[in-house]
Amino acid sequence: MPSWKGKTRGGLLGYKIFVATLKFFGLGVAYFILRFVVFYFYLFAPQSFKHSYRFYNQRLGLSSFSSFFKVYNNYYKFGQILLDKISLMSGFKNNFTFNFDGENYLHEMSTNKTGGLLIGAHVGNWEIAGFLLKRIKAKINIVMYDEEHQKIKQLLDSVYQESVVNIIPIKNDMSHIYTISKCFQNNEIICIHGDRFTEGSKNIEFDFLGKKALFPTGPFYLALKFNVPVTYVFAIKETNKHYHFFATKPKVYNFKGGLKNRDLMLHEMMQDYVNELEKMVKNNPDHWFNFYDFWKN
């Protein structure tokens, strides 16, 4: 079963070099160094290369020749986004610009004190999407796996400015559900990914880019359990210094009791998400950052 293992590849020394480069020389120099780092991973990360290549060749129907180049561009875009996140959240000098589609929906969640569930994906820059939510006058909580290398986390925490969001780590004992419940009771906003799951998690199969793929049910059960409005959000890097934030119109997925009705509503909600995700990926194929066997090839 294709599932994410819970960790992202990367070394502490590399992070230290890029943090220092961003601090003293800026994004332009960091992007230049990044090209050589990306070339290394392009040559010596065969598993992620294989899955990325298949994405472009089999799912998007590109030629073998084009797919090889697309993988490099995909890696480079991913690296840029990591650097952008560090630069923006650390307060280093940058000239990023942004525009927003659907931001008014999020302001309405705050003004109407309904709280809400924002479901994103590993498409575009999720962390910058969270950073941009500081424009919303509501407490923002991001639910995420907390399995990354502790020394890397400590390094980044040391350079980040005060966080504008609260992180809720996913725990094996499911205690994060209690925390999420308290947040919704306080009309806060919860952000979570809807495209990855770890081994043993419940999931449902959907057609996605021409082939069956599994999606986790957990994030979507939250919306039904707590009866909160749901919107799907993405932040896409359109140029070196410009991001575009998207949010769909919120919807409350009500169901009238019974497991059958609940499951039907769950499927409807997840299908809406998959449709939005597919549209976003087709429009921004270089922003697909699931470097594992997302489809069971």
C-alpha positions in Angstrom: 0.0 0.0 0.0 1.5 3.4 -1.0 1.8 5.4 2.2 4.1 8.2 3.4 6.7 7.1 6.0 6.5 10.3 8.1 9.8 12.0 7.4 11.3 14.2 4.7 14.8 13.8 3.4 17.4 16.4 4.3 20.6 16.9 6.4 21.4 19.3 9.2 24.6 20.6 7.5 22.7 21.6 4.4 20.2 23.5 6.4 22.9 25.4 8.2 24.6 26.4 5.0 21.4 27.6 3.5 20.3 29.5 6.6 23.7 31.3 6.6 23.5 32.0 2.9 20.0 33.5 3.3 21.0 35.6 6.2 24.2 37.1 4.7 23.7 36.9 0.9 20.0 36.7 0.2 17.7 34.5 -1.8 19.4 35.0 -5.2 22.7 33.4 -4.0 20.8 30.7 -2.2 18.8 29.8 -5.4 22.1 29.6 -7.3 23.6 27.1 -4.8 20.4 25.2 -4.8 20.8 24.3 -8.5 23.9 22.2 -7.6 22.2 20.6 -4.6 19.2 19.7 -6.7 21.4 18.1 -9.4 22.9 15.9 -6.7 19.5 14.7 -5.6 18.5 14.3 -9.3 21.4 11.8 -9.7 21.5 10.1 -6.3 17.9 9.9 -5.1 16.6 7.1 -7.3 13.4 6.3 -5.4 12.0 9.8 -5.4 13.2 10.3 -9.0 11.4 7.2 -10.1 8.1 8.3 -8.5 8.4 11.9 -9.8 9.2 10.6 -13.3 6.2 8.3 -13.3 4.0 11.2 -12.2 5.0 13.3 -15.2 5.2 10.5 -17.7 2.3 8.3 -16.7 -0.1 10.6 -14.9 0.3 13.7 -17.0 1.2 12.0 -20.2 4.5 13.8 -20.9 7.1 12.2 -23.1 10.1 10.5 -21.5 12.4 13.3 -22.6 10.1 16.0 -21.1 9.6 14.0 -17.9 13.3 13.9 -17.2 13.5 17.7 -17.3 10.3 18.1 -15.4 11.7 16.1 -12.5 14.7 18.5 -12.2 12.3 21.5 -12.3 10.1 19.8 -9.7 13.1 19.3 -7.3 14.3 22.9 -7.9 10.8 24.3 -7.2 10.6 22.3 -4.0 14.0 23.6 -2.9 13.0 27.2 -3.7 9.9 26.8 -1.6 11.9 25.5 1.4 14.2 28.5 1.1 11.3 30.9 0.7 9.7 29.5 3.9 12.9 30.0 5.9 13.5 33.5 4.4 9.9 34.7 5.1 9.5 33.2 8.5 12.9 34.3 9.7 12.4 37.9 8.7 15.4 37.9 6.3 15.3 40.6 3.7 13.0 39.6 0.7 10.6 41.2 -1.7 7.8 38.6 -1.9 4.4 39.8 -3.2 1.1 37.9 -2.8 -2.4 37.9 -4.1 -5.4 36.2 -2.6 -8.4 34.4 -4.1 -11.0 33.5 -1.5 -9.4 35.3 1.4 -12.8 36.9 2.1 -14.2 33.4 2.9 -11.7 33.0 5.7 -12.4 36.5 7.1 -16.1 35.5 7.2 -15.2 32.4 9.3 -13.5 34.8 11.7 -16.2 37.4 11.7 -19.0 34.9 12.1 -17.1 33.1 14.8 -17.8 29.7 13.2 -14.3 28.4 13.3 -13.4 26.2 10.3 -11.3 23.4 8.8 -8.8 24.3 6.1 -7.6 21.3 4.1 -4.5 21.6 2.0 -2.1 19.3 0.3 1.6 18.9 -0.6 1.1 21.1 -3.6 2.7 24.5 -3.4 3.9 26.0 -0.2 1.8 24.9 2.7 3.9 26.6 5.3 3.7 30.0 3.6 0.0 29.5 3.3 -0.1 29.2 7.1 2.1 32.2 7.5 -0.2 34.3 5.3 -3.1 33.4 7.5 -1.9 35.9 10.0 -4.0 38.3 8.0 -7.1 36.5 9.4 -8.2 37.7 12.8 -8.6 34.3 14.3 -6.3 31.8 16.1 -4.8 29.5 13.5 -3.7 25.9 14.4 -1.8 23.6 12.0 -2.1 19.8 12.6 1.0 18.0 11.3 3.3 15.1 11.9 6.1 15.9 14.3 8.6 13.3 13.1 11.3 15.4 11.5 14.9 15.5 12.6 15.0 17.2 16.0 18.3 19.1 15.3 16.9 20.5 12.1 13.8 21.6 13.9 15.9 23.3 16.6 18.0 25.1 14.0 14.9 26.5 12.2 13.2 27.4 15.5 16.2 29.4 16.5 16.0 31.6 13.3 12.2 31.8 13.0 10.5 34.9 14.3 7.6 34.5 16.7 5.2 32.0 15.1 1.8 33.3 13.9 0.3 29.8 14.2 0.0 27.1 16.8 1.3 23.6 15.8 -0.8 20.6 17.0 1.4 17.5 16.5 -0.3 14.2 15.5 0.1 11.7 18.4 -0.2 7.9 18.3 -2.4 8.1 21.4 -4.9 10.3 19.4 -4.7 13.0 22.1 -4.5 15.6 19.4 -8.2 15.0 18.8 -9.0 16.5 22.2 -6.9 19.5 21.4 -8.7 20.0 18.1 -12.0 19.7 19.8 -11.1 22.5 22.2 -10.0 24.6 19.3 -13.3 24.2 17.5 -15.2 25.0 20.7 -13.2 28.3 20.8 -14.2 29.0 17.2 -10.6 28.7 16.0 -9.3 27.6 12.6 -7.7 24.2 12.0 -5.4 23.6 9.0 -4.5 20.1 8.0 -3.2 18.2 4.9 -5.7 15.8 3.1 -3.4 14.0 0.7 -1.1 11.8 2.9 -1.5 8.9 5.3 0.8 6.6 7.2 0.5 2.8 7.3 -2.5 1.7 9.2 -4.6 4.8 8.7 -8.1 4.6 7.3 -8.4 5.7 3.7 -10.8 5.6 0.7 -9.9 5.1 -3.0 -10.6 7.8 -5.6 -9.9 8.3 -9.3 -7.1 10.9 -9.3 -5.3 12.0 -12.5 -6.5 8.9 -14.4 -5.7 6.2 -11.8 -6.9 5.0 -8.4 -5.2 6.6 -5.4 -5.9 6.4 -1.7 -6.7 9.4 0.5 -7.0 9.5 4.3 -10.4 9.8 5.9 -9.1 11.3 9.1 -9.1 15.0 8.1 -12.5 14.8 6.6 -14.1 13.0 9.6 -13.1 16.0 11.7 -15.4 18.2 9.6 -18.3 15.8 10.2 -17.6 15.2 13.8 -17.4 18.9 14.8 -19.9 20.2 12.1 -17.6 23.1 11.0 -17.3 24.8 7.5 -14.6 23.3 5.3 -12.5 25.1 2.7 -9.6 23.8 0.5 -6.5 26.0 0.4 -3.3 26.2 -1.6 -0.4 28.6 -2.0 1.3 28.5 -5.4 4.7 30.0 -6.3 4.0 31.8 -9.6 7.3 33.6 -10.0 10.5 33.8 -8.0 9.1 36.4 -5.7 5.3 36.0 -6.1 2.8 33.7 -4.4 -0.9 33.1 -5.2 -3.2 32.0 -2.3 -6.4 30.1 -3.1 -9.3 29.2 -0.8 -12.5 27.6 -2.0 -16.0 28.7 -0.7 -16.6 27.1 2.7 -19.2 24.4 2.9 -20.8 22.6 5.9 -21.3 18.9 5.2 -24.4 18.1 7.3 -25.7 14.6 7.6 -28.8 13.4 9.5 -27.6 10.5 11.7 -26.7 7.0 10.8 -23.5 5.5 9.6 -24.7 5.2 6.0 -25.5 8.9 5.7 -22.3 9.8 7.4 -20.3 7.7 5.0 -22.1 9.1 2.0 -21.4 12.7 3.2 -17.8 11.8 3.9 -17.4 10.4 0.3 -19.0 13.6 -1.1 -16.6 15.8 0.8 -13.5 13.8 -0.1 -14.6 13.8 -3.8 -14.9 17.6 -3.7 -11.4 17.8 -2.3 -9.9 15.4 -4.9 -11.6 17.4 -7.6 -10.0 20.7 -6.3 -6.6 19.0 -5.9 -6.6 17.5 -9.4 -7.4 20.9 -10.9 -4.6 22.5 -8.9 -2.1 19.9 -9.9 -3.0 20.1 -13.6 -2.5 23.8 -13.5 0.7 23.7 -11.5 2.4 20.3 -12.2 5.8 21.6 -10.9 4.3 22.0 -7.5 3.5 18.3 -6.8 5.7 17.4 -3.8 4.7 13.9 -2.9 8.0 12.1 -3.7 6.8 8.6 -3.0 4.5 6.0 -4.7 1.3 8.0 -4.4 -0.3 5.7 -6.9 0.3 2.0 -6.4 2.5 1.5 -9.5 
